Amino acid sequence: MKSTTSAYAVELAEEIRQHVLALQIQRELLGSSGVVTVSVGGAVMKPDERSNASDLIEKSSRALAQAKSEGKNRAIVD
């Protein structure tokens, strides 16, 4: 999203995580116990002549990998 601050990106990622958790979708419907959770990874960067869309995607992918490695139900923004 254009002109998004890091603080807003963190807030949005956390909102997504909390909304999914609040749905209380039972994992037993998927063959296991507990409720469905999500790990969210995001990134913010200011465009300049050295950056491009693939840089932003790479940062987001790293943040998602970090969220997953720290456990379930996490939101990380780089």
Residue pairs with C-beta under 8 A, 6 or more apart in sequence:
4 12
4 44
5 44
6 44
6 77
9 42
9 43
9 44
9 77
10 42
10 75
10 77
12 42
13 40
13 41
13 42
13 75
13 76
13 77
14 40
14 75
16 38
16 40
16 75
17 37
17 38
17 39
17 40
17 73
17 74
17 75
20 36
20 37
20 38
21 35
21 37
21 38
21 73
23 35
23 36
24 35
25 35
25 36
26 34
26 35
26 36
27 33
27 34
27 35
27 36
30 36
37 72
37 73
38 73
39 64
39 67
39 68
39 72
39 73
39 74
39 75
39 76
40 64
40 67
40 74
40 75
40 76
41 60
41 61
41 62
41 63
41 64
41 65
41 66
41 67
41 68
41 76
41 77
41 78
42 60
42 63
42 75
42 76
42 77
42 78
43 56
43 59
43 60
43 62
43 63
43 77
43 78
44 77
44 78
45 51
45 55
45 56
45 59
59 78
60 78
62 78
63 76
63 77
63 78
64 76
66 76
66 78
67 74
67 75
67 76
68 74
70 76
